[in-house]
Amino acid sequence: LSELKLIHLHANRLRGTVPYLALKEGKSDSSFIADCGSPSNFGTPLNCPGCTMCCNANQECDVTKSQTPFVLISLIYIGSVVLALLLIATMLPAICNFICSFDKNATS
């Protein structure tokens, strides 16, 4: 598979996930095609993260260049939110103790 330049898997009714394949130089929009578009012949379209083009049950095919940046941006966003929540959760007890110590000093 190391010399693979072109792979067309569309119209084969495959299911599941297609593994990522590193194609040789000269990769174009139609180098790696599979049935990963919607609507699908199945409940869930074929998962093909490395595909350059996805076709659907209507035999319509679209270039998939814009999918990778969206996934990357969403992962960064979700990771940032989780990190912020963890920081807030770990610092909240310290902030509460600090505020409570002012209340005790003010009443004394």
N, C-alpha and C positions, 0 to 999 in steps of 0.2 A: 504493500500500500504506500510505500515511501515515494513512489514515482507517480502517484495518482494526480491527474490534472483536472479531471472532470468526473462528476458522479451525479446521475439523475435517477432519483428514487421515486419520483411522483407517479401517480396512477398505479401504485402497487399495493394499496390497502394495507400498508405496514402500520403497526401499533407500537406504543411505548416510547422509547427514547433512542435517538440516533446518536452514537458517540461522536465526539468532536474529531474531525479529521483534518490534519494539516495538509492542504493541497499544495502542489508545486507552484512555482512562479507562473505568472500569467493568469492568476485568478480573476475572474470576471463576475458580473452580477448573476450569470447563469451557470456558474461552476458547480455549485452544490445545491440541488433542488430536491425537495421532498414535500409530502402532503402535510405540512405543518400549519396551513392556513385555516381560517374559519369562513363559512361553515364546513364542518368535517363530516365524513361518512360515518364517523364514530362519535360517541359522546364527548370525547376529548381529542383534540387534534394531536398529531404526532409531535413529540417534543424534540426539537432539532436546534440546539443553541448555536451550532456552527454553520447552519444553512445560509446561503447567500440569497435564496429565493424560496418562498413558501407558496404552494398551490393549495386550493381548496376543493370542495366537492363539486363546485361549478366549473372546474377546470380554469379558474382565474388565478394568475400567479402575480405576486408582489415581491419586490426587492426588500430584504430585511435589514438594511443598513442601520435604520433608526432604532432598532430594538436594543442593541447593546448599550448605547449611552443611557437609555432610559433605565435599564436594569441597574447599571452602575450608579446612576444618580439616586435611584430609590434606595439602594443598599447603603449608600453614604448617608442619606437622610435618616433612614431608620436607625442606623448605627449611632448617629449623633443624638437622636432623641433618647435612645436607650442609655447612652453614656450620661446625658444630662439628668435623666431620672435617677440613675445610680448615684451621681454626685449629690443631688438634692436629698436623696434618702439617707446617705451617710452623713451629711452635714446637718440635717434637721435636728437631731438630738443635741448637738453642740450649740446650735443657735438657741434652742429652747432653754438650755441650761444657762446660757449667757443672759438671756432676757429675764429668767427667774432670779438670777443673782442680783440684778438691778432692783427688782421688786423687794427682795429681802433687805437690801441696803437702804432703800427709801423708807421702809416702815420702821427701821431701827432708830 
